Each structure stands twice: as structure tokens, then as C-alpha cells.
Amino acid sequence: MFDTLNEMGISNGMITSMGITIFLCVVAIIAGRNLKLVPSGMQNAVEWAIGSLYNFYEGIMGKEACKRYFPLVASLFIYILFCNYSGLLPGSGHISGLAPPTASINCTMALAVVAFVSMIAVGIGSHHGLSYFRHWLQPFAFLLPLMMLEDLVKPVSLTLRLYGNVYGEETITSVFFDMLPVGLPVIMQAFSVLMGLIQALVFSLLTAIYIKEAMPEDEEHL
């Protein structure tokens, strides 16, 4: 079945991405039904994880911005984390239908576009119109090309940083496995657990910072 999907232009990374999306939706549905005032089991675990993330991003974005945009940055973090960790599954990258989506530049580019468009939308919305783009003229109007370039570089940076790290990690681990299939790959897998977390955190953290910067100063410090 997966080979047929590959022939239709659907890559292994896309198949894995769909699987991750379905899995996260199922977890959310299970954890969110029959909610109790005193949580237990999966509800307790999910509430603890989401609460910890909320407190972290609140310290970065401020109370008002986090209240509005936490679902976006948290979703990016969770999705990217599971995409990165899918590369740790046995056979990932070697069997049909299983490959880490973030090892593909198409996936990281799509995520970066989501982050960039969100930043622009927040900026326009919070400034009540195109006055948001006045920051391109500050502190001096002749810096307009540089200020525009600064914003346009953000999605490129997000794309290449995530893609380069995950793809490089997968490649190095595969090479080490071919050289020494016992011992060394295990060390690299443990390293990948840490790096997968860091890369997901960096991407979502930069998105949170970009959104905060897009908001007016009188709002971002609320």
C-alpha cells in the first residue's frame, strides 16, 4: 500500500506525518473526554504537560500574548517533537511509509511558512491594519530594504535550521550504524532524543518571539 502511495507522489515523510496527526488527535480526544475536577490517568498527564508548556511560553510572550497564541506555538512544538522522534522508530527511513517528516525540507518549509504568516497576521491584526509595516521604516526610512530582508530571512532561517539539524542527525546515525551496528548507534540515538527536543523547542520558541515582536509594545508586556 505504501509503495502505491509513493508512486502517487506521497512521500514516506508525508505518510508518517499523517500518522502522527491522527495519533495526536486520538490522544487529545481520549484525554479530553469525561473530564474530571480531580484529573487522573491520561488526563492528568496531558494537563501536566500542557500546563508546563503554558508556564514556559508565558514567561517568553507575556500573559496576554500567551493566552491568545499558546495553541499555535504549543501545537508547533508538539508536532515537531513527534516528527523528530519518529526518526527513532525501528526501520525509520529504511522501510516504506516511515520516515521523519522534519528530515524533509518541504515539511520544515511548510512549518516555517505557518510561523511567518502567523507573525504577519498577528502584526496586522494587533496594529489594526497595515500600520504594522511602519516598523520597516524605523529608525530610518533608508533602511527599508534591510528591515524587509530581516523579516523575510526569518522563515528561511526556521526552515534550514530545523531541516539541517534533523537531516544531518539522521544521516550521521545511519552512517554510524553501517560502520558499527552495535554500541555507537545507541549513543547516537540517545543524543537524538535530546536534539529532537531542542530543535522542537527552538522552532516554537523563535515563533513565540516573532509573534511577541509583531505586537505593539503596549500589548506585549501585559
Secondary structure, DSSP 4 states (H G I P E B T S, - for coil): -HHHHHHTT--HHHHHHHHHHHHHHHHHHHHHSS--SS--HHHHHHHHHHHHHHHHHHHHH-HHHHHHHHHHHHHHHHHHHHHHHGGGSTTTTTSTT---GGGSHHHHHHHHHHHHHHHHHHHHHHTTSGGGGGGGG-S-GGGHHHHHHHHHHHHHHHHHHHHHHHHHHHHHHHHHHHH-SSSHHHHHHHHHHHHHHHHHHHHHHHHHHHHHHHS-HHHHT-
